Amino acid sequence: MAGSEDVAQLTYELLKRVNGKIDAMAADIADLKIRVSAVETTLGQQAIQIGALNARMDRFDERLGRIERASSWWNTDGLTTGAGAL
């Protein structure tokens, strides 16, 4: 009977170690979830900032187009020539 008690004790000790490792892994996974959420939040904020920059670039492009159209109109009328031309 002593042999079966030794096996039971060894099994119990092994299960305690496995349980401890599982608890440590659960804590690590909880930490990783928090970190992944922070990364996702940062990526979302960066996407918003990129969208805002794209909108600004579009407005700059529109302004430049208006300036170029005005400049070509201004120059074709002969009102500005040489170095003073836009």
C-alpha positions in Angstrom: 0.0 0.0 0.0 3.0 2.3 0.6 3.8 2.3 -3.1 0.4 3.6 -4.1 0.6 6.3 -1.5 4.0 7.4 -3.0 2.5 7.5 -6.5 -0.5 9.5 -5.2 1.9 12.0 -3.4 4.0 12.4 -6.5 0.9 12.9 -8.7 -0.3 15.5 -6.2 3.0 17.4 -6.2 3.1 17.3 -10.0 -0.4 18.6 -10.3 0.4 21.4 -7.8 3.4 22.5 -10.0 1.3 22.3 -13.2 -1.4 24.4 -11.5 1.2 27.0 -10.4 2.5 27.2 -14.0 -1.1 27.6 -15.3 -1.7 30.4 -12.8 1.5 32.2 -13.9 0.5 31.8 -17.6 -3.0 33.2 -16.8 -1.4 36.3 -15.2 1.0 36.7 -18.3 -2.0 36.5 -20.7 -3.9 39.1 -18.7 -0.9 41.4 -18.9 -0.6 40.8 -22.7 -4.3 41.6 -23.2 -3.7 45.0 -21.5 -0.6 45.7 -23.6 -2.4 44.6 -26.9 -5.3 47.0 -26.0 -2.8 49.8 -25.6 -1.2 49.0 -28.9 -4.6 48.9 -30.6 -5.5 52.3 -29.1 -2.3 53.8 -30.3 -2.7 52.5 -33.8 -6.2 53.8 -33.9 -5.0 57.3 -32.8 -2.3 57.2 -35.5 -4.8 56.3 -38.1 -6.9 59.3 -37.1 -3.8 61.5 -37.3 -2.9 60.2 -40.7 -6.5 60.9 -41.9 -6.2 64.5 -40.6 -2.9 64.9 -42.4 -4.4 63.6 -45.6 -7.2 66.1 -45.3 -4.7 68.9 -44.8 -2.7 67.8 -47.8 -5.9 67.8 -49.9 -6.6 71.3 -48.8 -3.0 72.3 -49.7 -3.5 70.7 -53.1 -6.7 72.6 -53.7 -5.0 75.9 -52.7 -2.0 75.2 -54.9 -4.4 74.5 -57.8 -6.1 77.8 -57.3 -2.8 79.6 -57.1 -1.6 78.0 -60.3 -4.8 78.8 -62.1 -4.7 82.4 -60.9 -1.0 82.6 -61.8 -1.6 81.3 -65.3 -4.5 83.7 -65.8 -2.4 86.6 -64.4 0.5 85.8 -66.7 -1.6 85.3 -69.9 -3.1 88.7 -69.6 0.4 90.2 -69.8 0.0 91.8 -66.4 3.1 90.2 -65.0 6.3 89.3 -66.9 9.8 88.2 -66.1 11.1 87.7 -62.6 7.9 89.1 -61.0 5.7 86.4 -62.4 4.3 83.8 -60.0 
